[in-house]
Amino acid sequence: MLIPVGLVAFLAGGAVILHTLDEKRLEKDIAVIPQGNVSLWIYGPPQADYTLTLYSDLECPYCKAFQPIAKHWIDNADGVNLRWHHLPLEGHGSVAMQEALLAECSGQVNGNDAFWTTIDAVFALTRSNGQVNGNDALTTIDAVFALMRSDGLDWVPAWAEDAVRECMARPETLAALQGQIESARQAGITATPTGILTDNRTGKTVKLEGVSGPEVLDSAVDWLARE
């Protein structure tokens, strides 16, 4: 039986992704999330029947397109939440890693809401694929903050900047991000965005690759509920 077609996502250059799924594909895409290296950052209700773990890269144009779709789905569906999982890809160099560190440390210093505010702000600022407002040299903590200040952005409050900088420079922060990257590799996840939808009551999961619309996400929930 064909699961309904999801929403289309319009990307830069007019490209369109149309994500369809059928039950045979879902059966094949049952996935297991390795234990450990689990992100703290939840969008939506802290406790939910279903969690969409989103493996994402802040320099990935498809991730940028999917982020508002995923959040809109969370805002309008019942019993679901979104968990972020950092997966900055090597092809995006240190830009994606620095942005991931910034988001991670914004959350560690200022809390869950600050993490998601920073994610949205970075996606709004970047032109993707390592190009941030045309700047491909965003490779240091100083460069991140210089660009942020030059654009008049205040999503890291001035009073918190020193603490965020210190967090970004700590080896253990980088090690935690690298742990998330390794966790994704162990799960066979190498592309972004990839979602793992988990039924928190049964532990069953299904993998959703690429940009999925709300109808596909709803259908995946229904499929898990029937299993």
C-alpha positions as a LaTeX table, in Angstrom:
\begin{tabular}{lrrr}
\hline
Residue & $x$ (\AA) & $y$ (\AA) & $z$ (\AA) \\
\hline
Met1 & 0.00 & 0.00 & 0.00 \\
Leu2 & 1.42 & 3.38 & $-0.99$ \\
Ile3 & 1.92 & 5.84 & 1.82 \\
Pro4 & 0.75 & 9.35 & 0.84 \\
Val5 & 3.15 & 11.65 & $-0.91$ \\
Gly6 & 4.73 & 14.29 & 1.33 \\
Leu7 & 5.00 & 18.00 & 0.85 \\
Val8 & 7.42 & 19.21 & $-1.79$ \\
Ala9 & 10.39 & 21.30 & $-0.68$ \\
Phe10 & 11.59 & 24.11 & $-2.95$ \\
Leu11 & 15.35 & 24.59 & $-2.72$ \\
Ala12 & 17.80 & 27.10 & $-4.09$ \\
Gly13 & 17.92 & 27.13 & $-7.85$ \\
Gly14 & 14.37 & 25.89 & $-8.18$ \\
Ala15 & 15.14 & 22.25 & $-7.45$ \\
Val16 & 12.28 & 20.25 & $-5.99$ \\
Ile17 & 12.42 & 17.15 & $-3.83$ \\
Leu18 & 9.36 & 14.92 & $-3.79$ \\
His19 & 9.68 & 12.30 & $-1.07$ \\
Thr20 & 7.43 & 9.25 & $-1.34$ \\
Leu21 & 7.51 & 6.11 & 0.75 \\
Asp22 & 5.85 & 2.72 & 0.62 \\
Glu23 & 5.62 & 0.07 & 3.30 \\
Lys24 & 8.29 & $-2.17$ & 1.74 \\
Arg25 & 10.69 & 0.77 & 1.87 \\
Leu26 & 9.82 & 1.39 & 5.51 \\
Glu27 & 10.40 & $-2.26$ & 6.38 \\
Lys28 & 13.82 & $-2.08$ & 4.74 \\
Asp29 & 14.66 & 1.17 & 6.50 \\
Ile30 & 14.05 & $-0.02$ & 10.06 \\
Ala31 & 17.05 & 1.34 & 11.92 \\
Val32 & 18.75 & 1.07 & 15.30 \\
Ile33 & 20.13 & 4.14 & 17.04 \\
Pro34 & 23.38 & 3.34 & 18.86 \\
Gln35 & 23.29 & 4.02 & 22.59 \\
Gly36 & 25.37 & 6.94 & 23.86 \\
Asn37 & 26.25 & 10.23 & 22.20 \\
Val38 & 22.61 & 11.30 & 22.36 \\
Ser39 & 21.89 & 15.01 & 21.94 \\
Leu40 & 20.26 & 16.93 & 24.78 \\
Trp41 & 18.34 & 19.28 & 22.52 \\
Ile42 & 14.61 & 18.68 & 22.16 \\
Tyr43 & 12.11 & 20.79 & 20.22 \\
Gly44 & 8.53 & 20.23 & 21.31 \\
Pro45 & 7.22 & 18.49 & 24.41 \\
Pro46 & 9.99 & 16.91 & 26.52 \\
Gln47 & 7.98 & 13.69 & 26.78 \\
Ala48 & 6.34 & 12.37 & 23.61 \\
Asp49 & 5.18 & 9.06 & 22.16 \\
Tyr50 & 7.36 & 9.62 & 19.07 \\
Thr51 & 10.71 & 11.31 & 18.59 \\
Leu52 & 12.18 & 12.37 & 15.25 \\
Thr53 & 15.95 & 12.38 & 15.68 \\
Leu54 & 17.29 & 14.65 & 12.97 \\
Tyr55 & 20.85 & 14.07 & 11.76 \\
Ser56 & 21.69 & 17.46 & 10.31 \\
Asp57 & 24.49 & 19.70 & 9.06 \\
Leu58 & 24.19 & 23.47 & 9.35 \\
Glu59 & 25.83 & 23.91 & 5.92 \\
Cys60 & 23.57 & 21.40 & 4.16 \\
Pro61 & 21.03 & 23.15 & 1.87 \\
Tyr62 & 18.59 & 20.26 & 2.16 \\
Cys63 & 18.81 & 20.45 & 5.97 \\
Lys64 & 18.09 & 24.17 & 5.72 \\
Ala65 & 14.99 & 23.39 & 3.64 \\
Phe66 & 13.81 & 20.61 & 5.97 \\
Gln67 & 14.26 & 22.45 & 9.28 \\
Pro68 & 11.11 & 24.62 & 9.06 \\
Ile69 & 9.09 & 21.68 & 7.72 \\
Ala70 & 10.13 & 19.50 & 10.65 \\
Lys71 & 9.42 & 22.21 & 13.22 \\
His72 & 6.04 & 22.99 & 11.65 \\
Trp73 & 5.16 & 19.29 & 11.87 \\
Ile74 & 6.15 & 19.16 & 15.54 \\
Asp75 & 4.10 & 22.29 & 16.26 \\
Asn76 & 0.97 & 20.82 & 14.67 \\
Ala77 & 1.13 & 17.08 & 15.39 \\
Asp78 & 0.23 & 15.38 & 18.65 \\
Gly79 & 2.63 & 13.34 & 20.74 \\
Val80 & 5.82 & 14.07 & 18.77 \\
Asn81 & 9.06 & 15.90 & 19.40 \\
Leu82 & 12.31 & 16.61 & 17.55 \\
Arg83 & 15.81 & 15.74 & 18.76 \\
Trp84 & 18.82 & 17.31 & 17.03 \\
His85 & 21.88 & 15.20 & 16.21 \\
His86 & 24.99 & 16.99 & 14.92 \\
Leu87 & 26.38 & 15.55 & 11.70 \\
Pro88 & 28.65 & 18.19 & 10.08 \\
Leu89 & 29.93 & 16.62 & 6.88 \\
Glu90 & 33.59 & 16.64 & 5.91 \\
Gly91 & 32.78 & 18.23 & 2.57 \\
His92 & 31.69 & 21.42 & 4.37 \\
Gly93 & 35.03 & 21.75 & 6.13 \\
Ser94 & 35.48 & 23.49 & 9.43 \\
Val95 & 32.65 & 25.95 & 8.74 \\
Ala96 & 29.99 & 23.38 & 9.61 \\
Met97 & 31.94 & 22.23 & 12.65 \\
Gln98 & 32.35 & 25.77 & 13.99 \\
Glu99 & 28.63 & 26.41 & 13.52 \\
Ala100 & 27.80 & 23.15 & 15.31 \\
Leu101 & 30.07 & 24.15 & 18.18 \\
Leu102 & 28.37 & 27.56 & 18.35 \\
Ala103 & 24.89 & 26.02 & 18.53 \\
Glu104 & 25.98 & 23.40 & 21.04 \\
Cys105 & 27.60 & 25.96 & 23.31 \\
Ser106 & 24.75 & 28.43 & 22.98 \\
Gly107 & 22.55 & 25.69 & 24.37 \\
Gln108 & 24.97 & 24.69 & 27.10 \\
Val109 & 25.32 & 28.29 & 28.30 \\
Asn110 & 21.79 & 29.62 & 27.74 \\
Gly111 & 19.54 & 26.56 & 27.59 \\
Asn112 & 17.39 & 24.62 & 25.15 \\
Asp113 & 15.58 & 27.62 & 23.63 \\
Ala114 & 18.92 & 29.31 & 22.89 \\
Phe115 & 20.12 & 26.20 & 21.08 \\
Trp116 & 17.15 & 26.19 & 18.70 \\
Thr117 & 17.34 & 29.97 & 18.24 \\
Thr118 & 20.97 & 29.58 & 17.18 \\
Ile119 & 20.14 & 26.74 & 14.78 \\
Asp120 & 17.49 & 28.89 & 13.09 \\
Ala121 & 19.79 & 31.93 & 12.98 \\
Val122 & 22.68 & 30.01 & 11.40 \\
Phe123 & 20.38 & 28.52 & 8.76 \\
Ala124 & 19.05 & 32.02 & 8.03 \\
Leu125 & 22.58 & 33.43 & 7.72 \\
Thr126 & 24.32 & 30.75 & 5.69 \\
Arg127 & 24.19 & 30.31 & 1.93 \\
Ser128 & 25.04 & 26.63 & 2.56 \\
Asn129 & 27.85 & 24.40 & 1.31 \\
Gly130 & 30.41 & 26.31 & 3.35 \\
Gln131 & 29.34 & 29.74 & 2.11 \\
Val132 & 28.19 & 32.09 & 4.88 \\
Asn133 & 27.11 & 35.33 & 3.21 \\
Gly134 & 29.76 & 34.55 & 0.60 \\
Asn135 & 32.45 & 34.03 & 3.25 \\
Asp136 & 34.14 & 30.64 & 2.99 \\
Ala137 & 36.75 & 31.36 & 5.67 \\
Leu138 & 34.55 & 30.88 & 8.73 \\
Thr139 & 37.03 & 28.52 & 10.30 \\
Thr140 & 37.73 & 30.02 & 13.74 \\
Ile141 & 35.74 & 31.05 & 16.80 \\
Asp142 & 36.75 & 34.68 & 16.22 \\
Ala143 & 35.45 & 34.54 & 12.65 \\
Val144 & 32.10 & 33.17 & 13.83 \\
Phe145 & 31.59 & 35.99 & 16.30 \\
Ala146 & 32.93 & 38.69 & 13.97 \\
Leu147 & 30.42 & 37.70 & 11.31 \\
Met148 & 27.61 & 37.51 & 13.84 \\
Arg149 & 28.37 & 40.97 & 15.18 \\
Ser150 & 28.82 & 42.48 & 11.69 \\
Asp151 & 25.33 & 41.34 & 10.79 \\
Gly152 & 23.89 & 42.90 & 13.93 \\
Leu153 & 22.73 & 39.54 & 15.24 \\
Asp154 & 22.19 & 39.08 & 18.95 \\
Trp155 & 21.25 & 35.42 & 19.23 \\
Val156 & 24.23 & 34.96 & 21.55 \\
Pro157 & 23.76 & 37.74 & 24.14 \\
Ala158 & 26.84 & 39.86 & 24.74 \\
Trp159 & 26.91 & 38.85 & 28.39 \\
Ala160 & 27.16 & 35.18 & 27.37 \\
Glu161 & 29.79 & 35.54 & 24.64 \\
Asp162 & 32.80 & 34.79 & 26.85 \\
Ala163 & 31.18 & 31.65 & 28.24 \\
Val164 & 30.16 & 30.46 & 24.76 \\
Arg165 & 33.67 & 31.11 & 23.43 \\
Glu166 & 35.19 & 29.18 & 26.32 \\
Cys167 & 32.81 & 26.28 & 25.71 \\
Met168 & 33.64 & 26.21 & 21.97 \\
Ala169 & 37.35 & 26.04 & 22.75 \\
Arg170 & 37.12 & 23.16 & 25.20 \\
Pro171 & 38.45 & 19.83 & 23.90 \\
Glu172 & 35.58 & 17.96 & 25.54 \\
Thr173 & 33.02 & 19.96 & 23.55 \\
Leu174 & 34.71 & 18.99 & 20.30 \\
Ala175 & 34.98 & 15.40 & 21.53 \\
Ala176 & 31.22 & 15.32 & 22.22 \\
Leu177 & 30.50 & 16.50 & 18.65 \\
Gln178 & 32.90 & 13.93 & 17.24 \\
Gly179 & 31.11 & 11.32 & 19.32 \\
Gln180 & 27.82 & 12.24 & 17.64 \\
Ile181 & 29.48 & 11.99 & 14.22 \\
Glu182 & 30.86 & 8.54 & 15.10 \\
Ser183 & 27.47 & 7.45 & 16.46 \\
Ala184 & 25.89 & 8.36 & 13.12 \\
Arg185 & 28.60 & 6.46 & 11.25 \\
Gln186 & 27.94 & 3.36 & 13.37 \\
Ala187 & 24.26 & 3.62 & 12.44 \\
Gly188 & 25.17 & 3.77 & 8.75 \\
Ile189 & 24.04 & 7.39 & 8.46 \\
Thr190 & 26.31 & 9.36 & 6.14 \\
Ala191 & 23.94 & 11.80 & 4.44 \\
Thr192 & 21.94 & 14.76 & 5.70 \\
Pro193 & 19.19 & 15.28 & 6.48 \\
Thr194 & 18.36 & 11.85 & 7.82 \\
Gly195 & 15.57 & 11.33 & 10.32 \\
Ile196 & 15.12 & 8.40 & 12.66 \\
Leu197 & 11.53 & 8.26 & 13.86 \\
Thr198 & 11.24 & 6.32 & 17.12 \\
Asp199 & 8.15 & 4.96 & 18.85 \\
Asn200 & 9.21 & 5.66 & 22.44 \\
Arg201 & 6.70 & 3.13 & 23.76 \\
Thr202 & 8.00 & 0.16 & 21.78 \\
Gly203 & 11.50 & 1.23 & 20.77 \\
Lys204 & 10.76 & 0.56 & 17.10 \\
Thr205 & 12.31 & 2.99 & 14.65 \\
Val206 & 12.25 & 3.84 & 10.98 \\
Lys207 & 14.72 & 5.78 & 8.85 \\
Leu208 & 13.58 & 8.70 & 6.67 \\
Glu209 & 16.21 & 10.05 & 4.28 \\
Gly210 & 16.09 & 13.45 & 2.63 \\
Val211 & 13.38 & 16.10 & 2.90 \\
Ser212 & 10.11 & 14.55 & 4.08 \\
Gly213 & 6.85 & 16.49 & 4.16 \\
Pro214 & 4.33 & 16.40 & 7.02 \\
Glu215 & 2.16 & 13.82 & 5.26 \\
Val216 & 5.10 & 11.41 & 4.99 \\
Leu217 & 5.98 & 12.00 & 8.64 \\
Asp218 & 2.37 & 11.38 & 9.67 \\
Ser219 & 2.31 & 8.20 & 7.59 \\
Ala220 & 5.52 & 6.94 & 9.18 \\
Val221 & 3.96 & 7.49 & 12.63 \\
Asp222 & 0.88 & 5.55 & 11.54 \\
Trp223 & 3.05 & 2.72 & 10.20 \\
Leu224 & 4.98 & 2.45 & 13.48 \\
Ala225 & 1.73 & 2.50 & 15.46 \\
Arg226 & 0.45 & $-0.51$ & 13.51 \\
Glu227 & 3.60 & $-2.59$ & 13.95 \\
\hline
\end{tabular}
